[in-house]
Amino acid sequence: MTVHYAIQTNGMVINDKWCRFLKEHRFLVGLSIDGHPLAHDRHRLDAKGRGTFARVLQTKRLLDAYQIEYNVLCVLTNPLAKEAQRVFDFLKEEQIAFVQFIPCLADLDATSTNDYALTPRNFAGFYQQLLAFWLQELTQGRYLSIKLFDDLLNLLVRQQVTACGILGNCQVQYVIEADGSVYPCDFYVLDEFRMGYIQEQTLRELFSQDCSQQFLCQKKDMPSKCTQCPFQKLCRGGCKRMKDAMYVDSEGFCGYQELLKDFTPRINEILGLLQGVIQ
């Protein structure tokens, strides 16, 4: 059996000793940096209420120095989605090779909207701008891995599913908390979705329980817009937890559809550019 290690960090306590350990054991590191300095410091504060960007950037440069593989994870809030140019400029300036944007979601039981939860319109606007910047870089021989674009290429070209929920159905992910409690998905680490405890049951037994099967079979209501969508078979309504951030809003606008309208006609162009950049 081959085991691959990965760790997610906010970058606040990574030092040389940590880096030697991560390098020795070939860890893949997920490093949280939220878009650009001002956006990061707006939300990620230390115990004294001070912004943490400078400390996290120091960690990023340590990872570079030790040649440790890492991805930048960026929480895509509604305000940040309006700053695609600024975000992309930062990625270029810091020569970040891999980035994943994680939509900021409202609470599961939210009854009203908030200023930070991503909306389908701003999701579409952000990624449409990002696509233009990304293609411009490709024409100049520079490749930046943006997770959603990679996932779409894998799905459309290689017929490979590399993102949970991208085809509109759920899989049990076996999220295990420190006390041994097991949940089907990291979006649903809630008492009502607890599958059991790893100390008491095997993964196969946990999977076979009624609550696990109910989670898998639980269908989201698909808007009527989806039945007329040219990408319906490709998407099938998407991830049920992401529906308010990416997909059809109350006005019938689908952010994911808008992105696919821009992305899919350019696949041959993208593949041609990638062939010249990635050997």
Salt bridges, closest charged atoms under 4 A:
GLU24 OE1 - HIS25 NE2 3.99
ASP34 OD2 - ARG44 NE 2.71
ASP46 OD2 - ARG50 NE 2.96
ASP64 OD2 - LYS60 NZ 2.78
GLU83 OE1 - HIS36 NE2 3.33
GLU83 OE1 - ARG86 NH1 3.41
GLU94 OE1 - LYS60 NZ 3.44
GLU94 OE2 - ARG61 NH2 2.78
GLU137 OE2 - LYS92 NZ 3.24
GLU137 OE1 - ARG142 NE 2.71
ASP151 OD2 - LYS147 NZ 2.89
ASP191 OD1 - ARG194 NH2 3.00
ASP244 OD1 - LYS243 NZ 3.47
GLU251 OE1 - ARG121 NH2 3.43
GLU258 OE2 - LYS261 NZ 3.34
GLU269 OE1 - ARG266 NE 2.99
